[in-house]
């Protein structure tokens, strides 16, 4: 078993993780290193360049729901804000 890093670029502390796998939500810290999630769990002894307090908040990856009802509006704005407002990330 690989030992997780103890220093991260970003450490999200105390959030409730919903990972999209249909597993029950759970409270955990999330450590990000080089733009990727490097550890999830109790990271109380870890350090980071930047720390976010996520207590009372949901921590989740960017879920994609590409089924939206933006009709023709998507043709008028290339940035597609209609998709973003309907959950497409």
C-alpha atoms as one frame of an Amber mdcrd trajectory, in Angstrom:
protein
   0.000   0.000   0.000   1.332   3.413  -0.995   1.737   6.041   1.711  -0.116
   9.262   0.825   1.868  12.505   0.610   2.024  14.725   3.694   2.283  18.050
   1.840  -0.135  19.222  -0.847  -0.632  22.170  -3.158  -4.233  22.406  -1.928
  -5.870  20.825   1.106  -9.660  20.873   1.421 -10.444  20.187   5.067 -13.574
  18.876   6.757 -15.953  18.619   3.816 -18.577  16.021   3.070 -17.405  14.048
   0.037 -19.876  12.847  -2.582 -17.870  11.047  -5.245 -20.550  10.136  -7.791
 -20.152   6.364  -7.397 -23.459   6.007  -5.479 -21.454   5.246  -2.338 -22.739
   6.980   0.800 -21.383  10.473   1.445 -18.601  10.704   4.013 -16.646  13.382
   5.860 -13.009  13.662   4.775 -10.134  15.914   3.839  -9.020  16.035   0.195
  -5.395  16.662  -0.771  -4.562  17.949  -4.252  -1.044  17.722  -5.672   0.014
  18.759  -9.189  -3.616  19.381 -10.168  -4.810  15.892  -9.200  -6.508  14.444
  -6.156  -3.667  12.714  -4.308  -5.366  11.663  -1.064  -8.798  11.458   0.534
  -9.311  10.733   4.225  -8.101  12.005   7.565  -5.264  14.335   6.575  -5.111
  16.193   9.908  -1.310  16.047  10.050  -0.828  17.166   6.430   0.326  20.620
   5.343  -0.425  22.576   2.183   0.419  25.699   0.237  -3.272  26.615   0.384
  -5.983  25.291   2.704  -9.743  25.609   2.306 -12.187  24.997   5.153 -15.072
  22.995   3.689 -16.841  22.340   6.996 -20.579  22.144   6.335 -20.043  21.985
   2.573 -20.140  19.305  -0.099 -16.885  18.383  -1.856 -17.451  16.681  -5.207
 -15.754  16.248  -8.574 -17.192  18.091 -11.582 -20.184  15.971 -12.517 -21.283
  16.136 -16.125 -24.934  16.183 -17.164 -24.927  16.967 -20.852 -28.696  16.545
 -21.251 -29.982  20.113 -21.113 -32.793  22.083 -22.686 -31.059  25.153 -24.053
 -32.574  24.814 -27.530 -31.260  27.322 -30.079 -29.674  29.621 -27.484 -26.528
  27.509 -27.577 -25.919  28.675 -31.152 -25.844  32.349 -30.165 -23.166  32.162
 -27.449 -20.076  30.024 -27.999 -19.237  30.027 -24.268 -22.483  28.146 -23.624
 -23.446  29.739 -20.283 -26.792  27.963 -20.605 -25.077  24.583 -20.296 -23.088
  25.710 -17.251 -26.208  27.036 -15.517 -27.870  23.651 -16.063 -25.052  21.615
 -14.538 -22.680  20.850 -17.408 -19.101  21.385 -16.260
